[in-house]
């Protein structure tokens, strides 16, 4: 079925999909459309193959979403892939449509403490899980977090810039993160899980102050300046948030807190203080066996023909699974590998 919206043309595999309107803030590598699948509200992302970079981003995102949509690997705070198809040099990804992005939710104002803690809890859990799976997001920012307005469900989205890391391969090439959330080491072409942690700290700072730590590329801050800014949050942020930020926004990535340690500290805080609606269940982690590890790094990203074949194989693999596309993913209840 073909739908036309202005200059954009969307093709769906069946009449069960209804394309309603394009979403204004489309992602870096694609166009978003508010849609319906029967009575369910969904978001369809259209990814063009016009350029090798777009094809690469599509393959990277698809590989992460297919991997994390496996019932054994799913996480409630990472967006779940509902369907995917390729038609006429376009990749289409279907994901649940949430009520707003975190950027829209904040609306240029500081997020209240109670709501901030609920959001923080879910994002820490999601980031830790990504890193355990060997995935770096590389573009953590408010626009790449979607949620319900009551904060009951917060999810990470947009994995077009993601990379896989291993204990022996922690830093790779050029970093593409938005400047306001970019870690200092990325200016030298290095990034790692620690770079995601820094971006998370910048995001938390924005939720507290409604300001970016680094407004633009001309902003010059030293490590001492950053720690002075964090100390100035006393009375605005909770002691726990200041404690985390002091360890997250550490200039040297080797001294920066890990997502795993951040999770442990936050878990202890929740157990001790019991903030409202903050559920961070204590789930034991079993090592992911080799056959289930994320293997994005094996793709050849300079060969568009091969990348399209990889995408087709991923889609076929995804569609061969037997589970309901709209099954709710519950923390600790879906995957023996969940965190």
LUMGU-274148 format. One record per residue (C-alpha): residue number from 1; chain; x, y, z; residue in three letters. Coordinates in nm, 2 decimals. Layout:
<rs>
resi chain x y z resn
NUM A X Y Z ALA .
...
</rs>
This chain:
<rs>
resi chain x y z resn
1 A 0.00 0.00 0.00 UNK .
2 A 0.14 0.34 -0.10 UNK .
3 A 0.09 0.66 0.09 UNK .
4 A 0.21 1.01 -0.01 UNK .
5 A 0.29 1.29 0.23 UNK .
6 A 0.43 1.60 0.05 UNK .
7 A 0.75 1.49 -0.13 UNK .
8 A 0.77 1.17 0.08 UNK .
9 A 0.63 0.83 -0.03 UNK .
10 A 0.57 0.55 0.22 UNK .
11 A 0.50 0.19 0.11 UNK .
12 A 0.36 -0.06 0.36 UNK .
13 A 0.34 -0.43 0.31 UNK .
14 A -0.04 -0.45 0.40 UNK .
15 A -0.35 -0.24 0.45 UNK .
16 A -0.33 -0.29 0.83 UNK .
17 A -0.09 0.01 0.85 UNK .
18 A -0.24 0.36 0.83 UNK .
19 A 0.01 0.64 0.78 UNK .
20 A -0.13 0.96 0.95 UNK .
21 A 0.14 1.23 0.94 UNK .
22 A 0.51 1.29 0.93 UNK .
23 A 0.68 1.37 1.27 UNK .
24 A 0.85 1.71 1.27 UNK .
25 A 1.17 1.61 1.45 UNK .
26 A 1.28 1.33 1.23 UNK .
27 A 1.59 1.14 1.33 UNK .
28 A 1.95 1.20 1.20 UNK .
29 A 1.93 0.92 0.94 UNK .
30 A 1.56 0.89 0.85 UNK .
31 A 1.20 1.02 0.84 UNK .
32 A 0.94 0.94 1.10 UNK .
33 A 0.57 0.89 1.05 UNK .
34 A 0.30 0.87 1.31 UNK .
35 A 0.09 0.56 1.21 UNK .
36 A -0.15 0.30 1.32 UNK .
37 A -0.14 -0.08 1.30 UNK .
38 A -0.50 -0.17 1.34 UNK .
39 A -0.59 0.02 1.66 UNK .
40 A -0.23 0.03 1.79 UNK .
41 A -0.03 0.35 1.76 UNK .
42 A 0.31 0.29 1.61 UNK .
43 A 0.60 0.50 1.46 UNK .
44 A 0.74 0.41 1.12 UNK .
45 A 1.09 0.51 1.04 UNK .
46 A 1.18 0.53 0.67 UNK .
47 A 1.55 0.50 0.60 UNK .
48 A 1.68 0.58 0.25 UNK .
49 A 1.97 0.39 0.08 UNK .
50 A 2.07 0.70 -0.13 UNK .
51 A 2.41 0.71 0.03 UNK .
52 A 2.65 0.46 0.18 UNK .
53 A 2.63 0.64 0.52 UNK .
54 A 2.25 0.61 0.53 UNK .
55 A 2.27 0.24 0.44 UNK .
56 A 2.53 0.19 0.71 UNK .
57 A 2.32 0.37 0.97 UNK .
58 A 2.02 0.16 0.87 UNK .
59 A 2.21 -0.17 0.91 UNK .
60 A 2.36 -0.06 1.24 UNK .
61 A 2.02 0.03 1.38 UNK .
62 A 1.84 -0.28 1.24 UNK .
63 A 2.11 -0.51 1.38 UNK .
64 A 2.08 -0.36 1.73 UNK .
65 A 1.70 -0.36 1.73 UNK .
66 A 1.67 -0.72 1.60 UNK .
67 A 1.92 -0.83 1.86 UNK .
68 A 1.74 -0.66 2.15 UNK .
69 A 1.39 -0.75 2.03 UNK .
70 A 1.47 -1.12 2.09 UNK .
71 A 1.25 -1.22 2.38 UNK .
72 A 1.56 -1.35 2.56 UNK .
73 A 1.75 -1.02 2.51 UNK .
74 A 1.47 -0.76 2.54 UNK .
75 A 1.49 -0.48 2.80 UNK .
76 A 1.18 -0.27 2.90 UNK .
77 A 1.37 0.06 2.86 UNK .
78 A 1.51 0.00 2.52 UNK .
79 A 1.27 0.05 2.23 UNK .
80 A 1.14 -0.27 2.08 UNK .
81 A 1.12 -0.34 1.71 UNK .
82 A 0.77 -0.45 1.60 UNK .
83 A 0.82 -0.50 1.23 UNK .
84 A 1.06 -0.42 0.95 UNK .
85 A 1.06 -0.44 0.57 UNK .
86 A 1.26 -0.33 0.26 UNK .
87 A 1.09 -0.18 -0.05 UNK .
88 A 1.23 0.03 -0.33 UNK .
89 A 1.57 0.12 -0.18 UNK .
90 A 1.41 0.21 0.16 UNK .
91 A 1.43 0.03 0.50 UNK .
92 A 1.12 0.07 0.72 UNK .
93 A 1.13 0.01 1.09 UNK .
94 A 0.82 -0.01 1.31 UNK .
95 A 0.84 0.08 1.68 UNK .
96 A 0.59 0.16 1.95 UNK .
97 A 0.48 0.53 1.95 UNK .
98 A 0.54 0.69 2.28 UNK .
99 A 0.37 1.01 2.39 UNK .
100 A 0.67 1.24 2.36 UNK .
101 A 1.05 1.27 2.36 UNK .
102 A 1.24 1.36 2.68 UNK .
103 A 1.33 1.69 2.50 UNK .
104 A 0.96 1.77 2.45 UNK .
105 A 0.87 1.66 2.80 UNK .
106 A 1.12 1.89 2.96 UNK .
107 A 1.01 2.17 2.73 UNK .
108 A 1.30 2.40 2.82 UNK .
109 A 1.24 2.38 3.19 UNK .
110 A 1.41 2.19 3.48 UNK .
111 A 1.24 1.85 3.54 UNK .
112 A 1.10 1.82 3.90 UNK .
113 A 1.30 1.61 4.13 UNK .
114 A 1.05 1.32 4.17 UNK .
115 A 1.00 1.29 3.80 UNK .
116 A 1.37 1.32 3.73 UNK .
117 A 1.45 1.03 3.96 UNK .
118 A 1.20 0.81 3.79 UNK .
119 A 1.35 0.89 3.45 UNK .
120 A 1.71 0.86 3.58 UNK .
121 A 1.63 0.51 3.72 UNK .
122 A 1.50 0.38 3.39 UNK .
123 A 1.79 0.53 3.18 UNK .
124 A 2.06 0.39 3.41 UNK .
125 A 1.91 0.04 3.38 UNK .
126 A 1.89 0.07 2.99 UNK .
127 A 2.25 0.21 2.96 UNK .
128 A 2.40 -0.06 3.18 UNK .
129 A 2.22 -0.33 2.98 UNK .
130 A 2.35 -0.19 2.65 UNK .
131 A 2.70 -0.19 2.78 UNK .
132 A 2.68 -0.54 2.91 UNK .
133 A 2.56 -0.65 2.56 UNK .
134 A 2.87 -0.48 2.42 UNK .
135 A 2.69 -0.20 2.25 UNK .
136 A 2.78 0.17 2.27 UNK .
137 A 2.49 0.40 2.18 UNK .
138 A 2.71 0.70 2.08 UNK .
139 A 2.43 0.96 2.06 UNK .
140 A 2.27 0.98 2.40 UNK .
141 A 2.06 1.30 2.42 UNK .
142 A 1.71 1.41 2.52 UNK .
143 A 1.58 1.38 2.16 UNK .
144 A 1.68 1.01 2.16 UNK .
145 A 1.48 0.92 2.47 UNK .
146 A 1.10 0.87 2.44 UNK .
147 A 0.85 0.83 2.71 UNK .
148 A 0.50 0.84 2.84 UNK .
149 A 0.41 1.17 3.01 UNK .
150 A 0.35 1.00 3.34 UNK .
151 A 0.71 0.88 3.33 UNK .
152 A 0.59 0.52 3.36 UNK .
153 A 0.79 0.40 3.06 UNK .
154 A 1.11 0.57 2.93 UNK .
155 A 1.30 0.42 2.64 UNK .
156 A 1.62 0.47 2.45 UNK .
157 A 1.59 0.50 2.07 UNK .
158 A 1.79 0.57 1.76 UNK .
159 A 2.08 0.32 1.72 UNK .
160 A 2.20 0.44 1.38 UNK .
161 A 2.53 0.56 1.53 UNK .
162 A 2.58 0.26 1.76 UNK .
163 A 2.89 0.05 1.77 UNK .
164 A 2.99 -0.29 1.92 UNK .
165 A 3.29 -0.31 2.16 UNK .
166 A 3.48 -0.60 2.31 UNK .
167 A 3.74 -0.61 2.59 UNK .
168 A 4.01 -0.59 2.32 UNK .
169 A 3.84 -0.32 2.10 UNK .
170 A 3.72 -0.03 2.32 UNK .
171 A 3.79 0.27 2.10 UNK .
172 A 3.70 0.32 1.73 UNK .
173 A 3.73 0.60 1.48 UNK .
174 A 3.52 0.92 1.46 UNK .
175 A 3.26 1.01 1.72 UNK .
176 A 2.93 1.15 1.60 UNK .
177 A 2.75 1.25 1.92 UNK .
178 A 2.58 1.59 1.95 UNK .
179 A 2.84 1.84 2.07 UNK .
180 A 2.66 1.93 2.40 UNK .
181 A 2.68 1.57 2.51 UNK .
182 A 3.02 1.48 2.36 UNK .
183 A 3.29 1.34 2.59 UNK .
184 A 3.63 1.52 2.59 UNK .
185 A 3.82 1.22 2.46 UNK .
186 A 3.60 1.21 2.15 UNK .
187 A 3.77 1.52 2.01 UNK .
188 A 4.08 1.30 1.96 UNK .
189 A 3.88 1.04 1.77 UNK .
190 A 3.85 0.79 2.06 UNK .
191 A 3.53 0.67 2.23 UNK .
192 A 3.43 0.39 2.46 UNK .
193 A 3.15 0.29 2.70 UNK .
194 A 3.29 0.57 2.92 UNK .
195 A 3.19 0.82 2.65 UNK .
196 A 2.83 0.71 2.68 UNK .
197 A 2.85 0.76 3.05 UNK .
198 A 2.97 1.12 3.00 UNK .
199 A 2.68 1.18 2.76 UNK .
200 A 2.45 1.05 3.02 UNK .
201 A 2.59 1.29 3.28 UNK .
202 A 2.53 1.58 3.04 UNK .
203 A 2.18 1.47 2.99 UNK .
204 A 2.12 1.45 3.37 UNK .
205 A 2.27 1.80 3.40 UNK .
206 A 2.02 1.93 3.14 UNK .
207 A 1.73 1.77 3.33 UNK .
208 A 1.83 1.95 3.65 UNK .
209 A 1.91 2.29 3.51 UNK .
210 A 1.74 2.31 3.17 UNK .
211 A 2.08 2.42 3.03 UNK .
212 A 2.36 2.24 2.83 UNK .
213 A 2.69 2.19 3.01 UNK .
214 A 2.86 2.28 2.68 UNK .
215 A 2.64 2.53 2.48 UNK .
216 A 2.85 2.52 2.16 UNK .
217 A 3.19 2.43 2.03 UNK .
218 A 3.33 2.76 2.15 UNK .
219 A 3.25 2.67 2.51 UNK .
220 A 3.58 2.61 2.70 UNK .
221 A 3.57 2.44 3.03 UNK .
222 A 3.85 2.28 3.23 UNK .
223 A 3.80 1.98 3.46 UNK .
224 A 3.80 2.21 3.76 UNK .
225 A 3.53 2.43 3.59 UNK .
226 A 3.31 2.12 3.54 UNK .
227 A 3.35 2.02 3.91 UNK .
228 A 3.28 2.37 4.02 UNK .
229 A 2.96 2.37 3.81 UNK .
230 A 2.85 2.04 3.97 UNK .
231 A 2.92 2.18 4.32 UNK .
232 A 2.70 2.48 4.24 UNK .
233 A 2.40 2.25 4.20 UNK .
234 A 2.37 2.21 4.58 UNK .
235 A 2.01 2.31 4.67 UNK .
236 A 1.89 2.24 4.31 UNK .
237 A 1.99 1.88 4.27 UNK .
238 A 1.97 1.60 4.52 UNK .
239 A 2.29 1.49 4.71 UNK .
240 A 2.27 1.16 4.52 UNK .
241 A 2.26 1.34 4.18 UNK .
242 A 2.56 1.56 4.27 UNK .
243 A 2.74 1.25 4.40 UNK .
244 A 2.68 1.07 4.06 UNK .
245 A 2.77 1.37 3.85 UNK .
246 A 3.10 1.42 4.03 UNK .
247 A 3.19 1.06 3.92 UNK .
248 A 3.02 1.07 3.58 UNK .
249 A 3.17 1.39 3.45 UNK .
250 A 3.53 1.29 3.52 UNK .
251 A 3.76 1.43 3.25 UNK .
252 A 3.98 1.12 3.22 UNK .
253 A 3.77 0.83 3.08 UNK .
254 A 3.98 0.58 3.27 UNK .
255 A 3.88 0.74 3.60 UNK .
256 A 3.51 0.78 3.50 UNK .
257 A 3.25 0.57 3.67 UNK .
258 A 3.12 0.27 3.47 UNK .
259 A 2.75 0.22 3.39 UNK .
260 A 2.77 -0.10 3.60 UNK .
261 A 2.91 0.09 3.91 UNK .
262 A 2.65 0.37 3.85 UNK .
263 A 2.38 0.11 3.85 UNK .
264 A 2.51 -0.04 4.18 UNK .
265 A 2.52 0.31 4.35 UNK .
266 A 2.17 0.40 4.23 UNK .
267 A 2.03 0.06 4.34 UNK .
268 A 2.17 0.12 4.69 UNK .
269 A 2.02 0.47 4.69 UNK .
270 A 1.67 0.33 4.60 UNK .
271 A 1.69 0.06 4.86 UNK .
272 A 1.79 0.31 5.12 UNK .
273 A 1.56 0.60 5.04 UNK .
274 A 1.27 0.44 4.85 UNK .
275 A 1.19 0.73 4.62 UNK .
276 A 0.83 0.71 4.48 UNK .
277 A 0.77 0.50 4.16 UNK .
278 A 1.14 0.41 4.12 UNK .
279 A 1.16 0.04 4.05 UNK .
280 A 1.51 -0.09 3.98 UNK .
281 A 1.48 -0.47 4.05 UNK .
282 A 1.78 -0.66 4.16 UNK .
283 A 1.83 -0.90 3.87 UNK .
284 A 2.13 -1.14 3.86 UNK .
285 A 2.32 -1.13 3.54 UNK .
286 A 2.44 -1.45 3.37 UNK .
287 A 2.71 -1.42 3.11 UNK .
288 A 2.58 -1.40 2.76 UNK .
289 A 2.70 -1.71 2.57 UNK .
290 A 2.91 -1.66 2.26 UNK .
291 A 2.63 -1.76 2.02 UNK .
292 A 2.41 -1.49 2.16 UNK .
293 A 2.66 -1.20 2.17 UNK .
294 A 2.61 -0.90 1.95 UNK .
295 A 2.81 -0.93 1.63 UNK .
296 A 2.76 -0.60 1.44 UNK .
297 A 3.13 -0.56 1.39 UNK .
298 A 3.14 -0.85 1.13 UNK .
299 A 2.95 -0.65 0.87 UNK .
300 A 3.12 -0.49 0.57 UNK .
301 A 3.01 -0.13 0.59 UNK .
302 A 3.18 -0.01 0.26 UNK .
303 A 2.98 -0.25 0.04 UNK .
304 A 2.62 -0.14 -0.01 UNK .
305 A 2.51 -0.46 -0.19 UNK .
306 A 2.64 -0.67 0.10 UNK .
307 A 2.48 -0.43 0.36 UNK .
308 A 2.14 -0.47 0.19 UNK .
309 A 2.18 -0.85 0.19 UNK .
310 A 2.27 -0.83 0.56 UNK .
311 A 1.95 -0.63 0.63 UNK .
312 A 1.74 -0.88 0.44 UNK .
313 A 1.88 -1.16 0.64 UNK .
314 A 1.82 -0.97 0.97 UNK .
315 A 1.46 -0.90 0.87 UNK .
316 A 1.40 -1.27 0.78 UNK .
317 A 1.55 -1.37 1.11 UNK .
318 A 1.34 -1.13 1.30 UNK .
319 A 1.02 -1.24 1.13 UNK .
320 A 1.09 -1.61 1.19 UNK .
321 A 1.05 -1.56 1.57 UNK .
322 A 0.72 -1.67 1.72 UNK .
323 A 0.60 -1.41 1.97 UNK .
324 A 0.34 -1.14 1.99 UNK .
325 A 0.47 -0.81 1.85 UNK .
326 A 0.28 -0.62 2.13 UNK .
327 A 0.38 -0.84 2.43 UNK .
328 A 0.48 -0.62 2.72 UNK .
329 A 0.84 -0.65 2.82 UNK .
330 A 0.87 -0.65 3.20 UNK .
331 A 1.19 -0.59 3.39 UNK .
332 A 1.33 -0.92 3.50 UNK .
333 A 1.03 -1.11 3.36 UNK .
334 A 1.13 -1.17 3.00 UNK .
335 A 1.49 -1.25 2.97 UNK .
336 A 1.73 -1.46 3.18 UNK .
337 A 1.99 -1.22 3.06 UNK .
338 A 1.80 -0.90 3.16 UNK .
339 A 1.95 -0.66 3.41 UNK .
</rs>
